């Protein structure tokens, strides 16, 4: 049962990260963060990018922490972790690259 929970760790982390970045996008647009400069860019982009990069570090940490091996109980959690990492890269990069507030 533990390996089932570990298998879902990567996609769960992606879901949390996806929700967080999109929540920051809406909040930043509503609060005018795109007009506040931080020295690294606007507060809006800095907040979203910081959360995204922090999440990617957590994804990588999960991959490092999971044991390797040939057993299904070892392969499936690592596969789930890879799925979460790739999903985080592919689904969140567009909002960070093309973020606009209406």
C-alpha positions in Angstrom: 0.0 0.0 0.0 2.9 2.4 0.7 4.2 2.1 -2.9 0.7 3.1 -4.1 0.9 6.3 -2.1 4.5 7.0 -3.3 3.3 6.5 -6.9 0.8 9.3 -6.5 3.4 11.7 -4.9 4.6 13.1 -8.2 1.2 13.8 -9.7 -0.1 15.1 -6.4 2.9 17.5 -6.2 2.1 18.6 -9.8 -1.5 19.3 -8.9 -0.6 21.4 -5.9 2.0 23.3 -8.0 -0.4 23.8 -10.9 -3.1 25.2 -8.5 -0.6 27.4 -6.7 0.9 29.0 -9.8 -2.5 29.6 -11.3 -3.8 31.0 -8.0 -0.8 33.4 -7.9 -1.5 34.4 -11.5 -5.1 35.4 -10.7 -4.1 37.1 -7.4 -1.2 38.9 -9.1 -3.4 40.2 -11.9 -6.1 41.3 -9.4 -3.7 43.1 -7.1 -1.6 44.8 -9.8 1.6 42.9 -9.1 2.6 43.1 -12.7 3.4 46.8 -12.2 5.6 46.3 -9.1 9.3 45.8 -9.9 11.4 43.6 -7.6 14.8 43.9 -9.3 14.4 40.4 -10.7 11.3 41.3 -12.7 7.8 42.1 -11.7 6.4 40.8 -8.4 3.9 38.9 -10.4 6.4 36.9 -12.5 8.9 36.6 -9.5 6.2 35.0 -7.3 5.0 32.6 -9.9 8.5 31.6 -11.1 9.7 31.2 -7.5 6.9 28.8 -6.7 7.4 26.9 -10.0 11.2 26.6 -9.4 10.6 25.5 -5.8 8.2 22.9 -7.0 10.7 21.6 -9.5 13.3 21.3 -6.8 10.8 19.3 -4.7 10.1 17.0 -7.8 13.8 16.4 -8.1 14.2 15.7 -4.4 11.4 13.2 -4.7 13.2 11.5 -7.6 16.4 11.4 -5.6 14.7 10.1 -2.4 12.9 7.2 -4.1 14.7 3.9 -4.2 15.6 2.5 -7.6 15.3 -1.1 -8.5 13.6 -3.6 -10.8 10.6 -4.5 -8.7 7.2 -3.0 -9.6 6.9 -1.5 -6.2 10.1 0.5 -6.9 9.5 1.3 -10.6 6.0 2.7 -10.2 6.8 5.4 -7.7 9.7 6.6 -9.8 7.5 6.6 -12.9 4.9 8.7 -11.0 7.7 11.1 -9.9 8.8 11.5 -13.5 5.3 12.1 -14.7 4.8 14.8 -12.1 8.1 16.5 -13.0 7.4 16.5 -16.7 3.8 17.6 -16.2 5.1 20.5 -14.1 7.6 21.5 -16.8 5.1 21.3 -19.7 1.9 22.7 -18.2 3.3 25.6 -16.2 6.0 26.9 -18.6 3.4 28.5 -20.9 1.8 30.6 -18.1 5.2 31.8 -17.0 6.3 32.6 -20.5 3.1 34.3 -21.8 1.5 35.6 -18.6 -0.8 38.5 -19.3 -3.3 40.4 -17.2 -6.4 41.7 -18.9 
